[in-house]
Structures are given as structure tokens and as C-alpha cells.
């Protein structure tokens, strides 16, 4: 067994985080070395669709169970789920030895094109550009306000301690834009956390730590 294989033995890069507040209850289980098996129920149907796409295209095994005060708004449940997802991702990354660290992806979806770039840097930062401003008041499927994309991506980046840039190059349909964003993030993460045999057992940083 090589050093890379040992570092990424099945079941060694997993995260499990639970968080309960007066506004929501969230459980996330994550395996970075999965096969895209997902079990998602957030009580927000379009968000379920997006997290299913995220887990599938990142090739993570991902379980998300969430409930909250959606009678008021989906905001708390959606954002809190992103917080816990970020925490689980950070937990699963461990010491980050042997990973590629950087990843990016271009995702076309009909008329839409998006790009995401990730640095598993240990430094939290998120830049989101290009979303059409007219959709900030639009709710997809009657249950997911488009404006929540920013909250999700910022919360994910902050709590997983990654540098995340997401750009909408062009797009017309808010469903296509959101889905292409989630898929681009998924593919960028998949590339960033996968094993790099040239960094086997080594943290990919001149600092020696991420």
C-alpha cells in the first residue's frame, strides 16, 4: 500500500456534525472518498435538489437531515445546514496531507455558464459574482429564495475554512444558474480534495500546514 492509499483508506476522511438551535436542527454526515451516494432531506425541496447535485458531482457520500422554522422562512434552515456542512467538510479534511488542494470547474447548463475555484487553504474567503440582480427577489420553486445562494456559499467557505470563488459568466434561468453554481462547487471540491500521489503524506503548502 502506498502512502497515498494509506492516507485515503476508506472511511478515514469522514465528518459528522449535529447542530440544534431554537431555529433549526441539522445533522450532516460526509465521506470525502465516497461514490456520490446521497440522502438529503432539509424540508426545502429545491435545496434538497441542490445538495443532491453537490454530493453526487463531488462524489461524496452525503447525508443531510434538517428541519426548522420554514413556516417563517427557509433562511434559517438553509443557512444553518450550510454551516454544518462546512463544519463536516473541515472535519473530514483532517490534516489535509496528500490532497491536491486546488480545484476548479466550468459548468454549462443550457444557456448558463458558471465557474468555481477552490483553495483548501485553511483561510476562509468567498467571492460570488455575476448573479443577475433581478433574481435577488425571486424564489425558485416557491421554496428557495435565490438570494440564499450567497448565504450558503459564504457559510460553506467560512466553516470549512476554504477559499471559494464562484462566477456566473452568463445565464437567464434562475434554476439553471443556481444548479450550475452548486455543480461547479462540487466539481471544484472533488478536484481539490482528491489524492495527489506527488504529495503523498505531505501537506501541499510551503508553510507545512493548511
C-alpha positions in Angstrom: 0.0 0.0 0.0 1.4 3.4 -1.0 1.4 6.4 1.4 -1.4 8.0 -0.6 -3.5 4.9 -0.4 -2.9 4.6 3.3 -3.8 8.3 3.8 -7.1 7.9 2.0 -8.1 4.5 3.2 -11.9 4.0 3.1 -13.7 5.6 6.0 -10.8 7.7 7.2 -11.9 11.1 5.7 -15.3 11.5 7.2 -17.2 14.2 9.1 -20.3 14.1 11.3 -21.7 17.2 12.8 -25.0 17.9 14.6 -26.3 21.4 15.5 -29.5 22.3 17.2 -30.8 25.8 17.9 -34.2 27.4 18.5 -34.4 27.9 14.7 -33.2 24.6 13.3 -31.9 21.1 13.8 -29.3 19.8 11.4 -27.3 16.6 11.0 -24.7 16.2 8.3 -22.6 13.1 7.6 -19.9 13.3 4.9 -17.4 10.9 3.4 -14.9 12.6 1.0 -14.0 9.2 -0.5 -17.5 8.1 -1.3 -19.2 7.3 -4.6 -21.8 10.0 -4.6 -24.4 8.3 -2.5 -26.7 10.9 -1.1 -29.6 11.0 1.4 -31.0 14.6 1.7 -34.0 15.9 3.5 -34.0 19.6 4.6 -37.7 20.2 4.2 -36.8 22.7 1.5 -37.3 20.8 -1.8 -35.2 22.9 -4.1 -32.3 23.0 -1.6 -32.6 19.2 -1.4 -32.2 19.2 -5.2 -29.1 21.4 -4.9 -27.4 19.4 -2.1 -28.2 16.2 -4.0 -26.3 17.6 -7.0 -23.5 18.7 -4.7 -22.9 15.3 -3.2 -23.4 13.5 -6.5 -20.9 15.6 -8.5 -18.4 15.9 -5.7 -18.5 12.0 -5.4 -19.0 12.5 -1.7 -21.3 10.2 0.3 -23.5 12.8 1.9 -26.4 12.5 4.4 -28.2 15.7 5.4 -31.2 15.8 7.7 -32.6 19.2 8.7 -35.7 20.8 9.9 -36.5 24.3 11.1 -38.9 27.2 11.2 -39.7 27.2 7.5 -43.2 28.5 8.4 -41.4 31.8 8.9 -38.8 31.5 6.1 -36.4 29.0 4.6 -33.5 31.2 5.5 -32.6 29.7 8.9 -32.8 26.1 7.8 -30.8 26.7 4.6 -28.1 28.8 6.1 -27.7 26.6 9.2 -27.4 23.5 7.0 -24.6 25.2 5.1 -22.8 26.0 8.4 -23.0 22.3 9.5 -22.0 21.1 6.0 -18.9 23.4 6.2 -18.0 22.1 9.6 -18.4 18.5 8.5 -16.2 19.2 5.5 -13.5 20.7 7.6 -13.6 17.7 10.0 -13.3 15.3 7.1 -10.3 17.1 5.6 -8.2 16.3 8.7 -4.6 17.4 8.3 -5.0 17.7 4.5 -1.9 15.7 3.8 -1.7 14.3 0.3 -4.5 16.4 -1.3 -4.3 18.4 -4.5 -5.5 21.5 -2.5 -6.6 23.5 -5.6 -9.5 22.7 -7.9 -11.8 24.5 -10.4 -14.6 23.6 -12.7 -16.6 25.1 -15.5 -20.2 24.0 -15.7 -22.5 24.8 -18.6 -26.3 24.2 -18.1 -28.2 25.1 -21.3 -27.9 29.0 -21.6 -25.9 29.2 -18.3 -22.2 29.0 -17.7 -20.6 29.2 -14.3 -17.1 28.7 -12.9 -15.9 27.8 -9.4 -12.4 27.8 -8.0 -11.4 26.3 -4.6 -8.3 26.5 -2.4 -8.4 24.3 0.6 -6.2 26.9 2.3 -7.3 27.0 5.9 -8.3 30.6 5.3 -11.9 31.4 4.8 -12.9 33.6 2.0 -15.8 33.7 -0.5 -16.3 35.8 -3.7 -19.5 35.5 -5.6 -20.0 37.5 -8.8 -22.2 37.6 -11.8 -25.6 36.7 -10.4 -28.3 38.7 -12.1 -29.6 41.3 -9.6 -33.2 41.0 -10.8 -33.3 37.5 -9.2 -32.5 38.7 -5.7 -36.2 38.8 -5.0 -37.0 35.6 -6.9 -38.0 32.3 -5.2 -37.2 29.1 -7.0 -39.9 26.5 -6.9 -41.8 28.6 -4.3 -39.5 27.5 -1.5 -35.9 28.6 -2.1 -35.1 32.3 -2.4 -32.4 32.8 -5.0 -30.7 35.3 -2.7 -29.8 32.5 -0.3 -27.1 31.3 -2.7 -24.7 33.9 -1.2 -25.5 32.8 2.4 -24.9 29.2 1.5 -21.6 29.7 -0.3 -20.3 32.1 2.3 -21.3 29.8 5.2 -19.8 26.8 3.5 -16.5 28.6 2.8 -16.2 30.1 6.3 -16.9 27.0 8.3 -14.9 24.6 6.1 -12.0 27.2 6.0 -11.7 27.2 2.2 -11.2 30.0 -0.3 -14.1 29.8 -2.7 -14.7 31.9 -5.8 -18.0 31.4 -7.8 -18.7 33.3 -11.0 -21.8 33.3 -13.1 -20.5 34.1 -16.6 -23.9 34.2 -18.1 -27.4 32.8 -17.6 -31.1 33.6 -17.9 -33.0 30.9 -15.9 -32.5 31.2 -12.1 -32.9 27.4 -11.7 -30.1 26.8 -14.2 -27.9 29.4 -12.6 -28.2 28.0 -9.1 -27.8 24.4 -10.2 -24.7 25.2 -12.3 -23.2 27.0 -9.3 -23.7 24.1 -7.0 -22.4 21.6 -9.5 -19.3 23.8 -10.2 -18.6 24.0 -6.5 -19.0 20.2 -6.3 -16.6 19.5 -9.1 -14.0 22.0 -7.8 -14.2 20.5 -4.4 -13.8 17.0 -5.8 -10.6 18.0 -7.6 -9.2 19.9 -4.6 -9.7 17.1 -2.0 -8.7 14.1 -4.2 -5.3 12.4 -3.6 -2.2 13.8 -5.3 0.5 11.0 -5.4 3.2 13.6 -5.7 2.2 15.0 -2.3 1.7 11.6 -0.6 1.8 12.1 3.1 2.7 15.8 2.7 0.7 18.9 3.3 0.7 20.8 -0.1 2.0 24.2 1.3 5.3 25.9 1.7 4.2 26.6 5.3 3.9 22.9 6.1 0.3 23.4 7.3 -3.1 24.4 6.0 
